[in-house]
Amino acid sequence: MASFEDNDSGMESQETSQSGPKDFSPDKKPQIEADYEDEPDETLGERLWGLTEMFPESVRNASSTATNLTQSGVKNLYNFSRSALWIVFSTSIILFAPVIFEVERAQMEEMQRTQQKQMLLGPNTAVSGGITPMMPSMPR
């Protein structure tokens, strides 16, 4: 193993000596950056507007029409869903509120009858449901 490690370290020293010193000076700018320094910075809107010129007029008109139709469709769908939800909820309240009130009233009447029986006949009658008549016993 020692010979293998010696071999690797020898290769590294040969590579660094053959390649020579690297030029990483911060003063040197790449050639591509130097070409674009003279041009003013563009905003994203200006760049997108400049890209529209590469498409034919028919494509630009079609995309504009599709965008406008989509926007108005979403607005109309939102307005319709708002109106439909209002109609559904208000109608359900108007139709089902009397039923709910009537069921509640019937439950209250039943509870009052149960309490009245309990007061008149004792606590066991409310549970059993009232007085049960006693059957006479039959002789055998």
Residue, then its C-alpha position, 0 to 999 in steps of 0.5 A: m500500500a505504501s508504494f501505491e500512496d507514494n505513486d499517487s503523491g508523485m502524480e499530483s506533484q507532476e500534474t501541478s508542475q506540468s500545468g503551470p500556474k493558473d491565472f485567476s486574477p480578479d482584475k481580468k473579466p471574461q470576454i462575454e461580460a466586457d461586450y455587454e457592459d456598453e448596453p443599458d440594462e433592460t427591465l423584464g417588461e422591455r425584454l418581453w415586449g422585444l420578444t413579441e416582435m419575433f412572432p407574427e401579428s396573427v400569433r400576437n393577436a390570437s394570444s391576446t384574444a385568448t388571454n382576454l377571453t380567459q380573464s373574462g371567463v374567470k371573472n364571469l365564473y366567479n360572479f356566477s358561483r357567488s350568485a349561485l351560492w347565495i341562492v342555494f344557501s338562502t333558499s335552503i335556510i328559508l325551506f329548512a328553517p321551519v322544519i328545524f323549528e317544528v322538530e325542536r318544538a315537538q321535542m320540547e313538548e315530548m320533554q315537557r310531557t315526560q317531566q309532567k308524568q315524572m312529577l305526578l306519578g314518580p321517577n320510575t314511571a318516566v323511565s318505564g313509560g307510564i303505569t302498567p296495569m297489573m294482571p291478576s295471577m291465575p291459579r294453577 
